Amino acid sequence: MIGLIYQLAFASVAMAGEQIAFSMGLGFASMIDPQTGAQSPVITQFLSILLILVFLSIEGHHVLLQQLVASYKALPIELRFDSKVYLDIVRSAGLVFSVAILFAMPIIVALLCTNLLLGLLTRVAPQMNIFSVGFPITILVGLALLLILVPSLSDALSGLIELAATMTRRLILGEA
C-alpha cells in the first residue's frame, strides 16, 4: 500500500503532463515510457524525470525505505481486512485527479486563452491560415510557460512527495 500511494503521486504528475501536452498540441509527440511500457507524450516524460530528480534530491528514497521498515514494525505481516485502511487508499487515489488538475491548470488556462485569441484573429482575418500560424504559437506559448513555471513546479513536486509521505505515515500508524 505504501508503494501504491507513491505510485499515485507519480501518476498524478504523468496525468498533468498528458493534459498539458494535449492542450499544447503535442499529444502526437510520444515516446515509450520505461515505467509503464506504454506511449506517453514528451511533456509527460519531462515532468516525470523532473519528479524523479526532486524525489532523489529531497532524499525521498530514504524516507520511503524508512517507512517500509517502520511498517514492518508497526504492522507485522499478517492478513488484515480493515475497511478504514482501504478507504484511505481510495481517498488517496482521488488525489491523483485533483493534483493533476492543480499542476496543469495554469498552463491549460493560458493555452485556452491563446486558442481563443487565435480564433478571434482567424475571425478578423479569414485569409490567415490558422494551422500554419496557430500551431507553432500554441507550442511556443506552452513551452515558454513550462519554462517559466519550472522553478515553482519543483517546489510543488516536493510538496507532492511530502504529501505522499504523510499519507503513508498515517497509513502505517493508523491515524485518522
N, C-alpha and C positions, 0 to 999 in steps of 0.2 A: 504494500500500500504506500510505503514511503516513495518507492520508485515511481509509482503511478502519479503521485502528487507532483513530483519534479517533472515527469514527462508531460503532465498537463500544463505546467508553466512553460515548457519549451514549445508545446503545441500552440499555445496562445500567441507566441511570437511568430510562429510559422503562419498562423491564420491571419495575423495582422499584415505580414509580408505579402501574402496572396491577395488580400484586399487592396493594398497599396499598388501592387503590380498590375492588377486588373484595371484599376482606375487610371493608371498611367498609360495603359495600352501595351504593357509589356507582358501580358499573360501568355503570349505565344513564345516568349524567350525563356525556355525551360531547360533545366539541367536535371540529371539524375541525382536525387537526394541520397547520400550514403546512409542516412539513418533509417529511412523508410523503404528505399529501393524504388520509390515512385518518382515521377517527374514533378518538379516544383519550380516556380518562377525564380529568376535570378535575384530579385529583391528579397525573396524569402531566404535564399541561401546566404545573402549578405547579412540579414538580421539574425539568422541562426548562428552564423560564425561570430557575430558581434556578441550575442548572448553567451556563447561558449567562452569567449575571451573574458567577458565580465565575470562569468561564473568562476573561472580559474583565477582571475586577478583578486577577487574578494575571498578567495580560498573556500569556495562553496563545496569543493570536493572533500575538504577536510570536515566541514560541517556535516555533509552527507554521511561520511563514514562514522563520525561520532554519533550521529543519530541512529545509524544502523546498529552500532554496538549498544547504545542505550536502549534500543527497542528489544534486544535480546535479554537485557537485564530486567526491564520493566514488564515485558510480556514474553515469558518463556514459550518455546514452541509447543503449541497445543491447538486443538481445534476449538475455536470460539465463534459463536454467532451472536454478536452484539449488534443490534439494529442501529444503535446510535452511531457506531463507528462507520457503518456503511452509509448512513445518512450524511455524515460529514464528508465522506468521499464523493457522494453525488453532488453535494453543495460545492465542493471544490472543483468538480468538473464544470459546474455552471460558471465558474470564474473564467474559464477559457474564453468564452464569448465576450464577457464584459471587458476583460483585459485586452483582448484583441481589438475590440472596437475603440477602447481608450487610446491604444497605441496608434491606430491607423486613422482615427477621426480627423486630426488636424490636416493631414495630407489629403485625405479624401475630400474634405470640405473645400480646401484650396483648389484641388483639381476640378471639383464640381463648378466652382466659380470661374475657373479658366475655361471650362467647356461651355458654360453659359455665355461668357464673353465672346468666345469663338462663334457660337451660334448667333449671337447678336451681330457680329461682324459679317457673317455669311448672309444674314437677312438684309443688312445695309448694302453690302457689295456682293450681289449674287454671282458675279463673274469670278470671284475668288474661289479657288478650289480648296475646299475645307480639308480634304485628305492630305494634300501636299503641304499645307500650311499648319493645320491644326495638330496633326500627329506629332511632328517634331517639337512644337511648342509645348504640348502636353508632357512629353517625355522630359524636355528641358526643365520645365517648372517642377515636375515631380522629383527629378534628381537634385535640383537646387534646394528644394525644401528638405529632402532627405539629408543633404549635406549640412544644411543649417541646423537640423534637429538632432544630428548625431551626438553632440555633447550632452544635451539633456536626455537623449534616449538612453545613454549608458547609465545615467543615474536612475532612470525609470526601470531599466532592466535589473539593476542591483536591488531595487526595491521589490521587484517581482520575485527575485531569488530569496530575499529575506521573508517575503510573504509565504513562499513555499516552505521555507524552514520553520516558520511559526506554525503553519498548518500541520506539518509533520510532528513538531514538538507537542502540539495539542493532541494529536493522534496517539503519540506514544504515552503521554502522561494521562490521557483520558479526561482532559479538561473540556469544559463546555464552551 
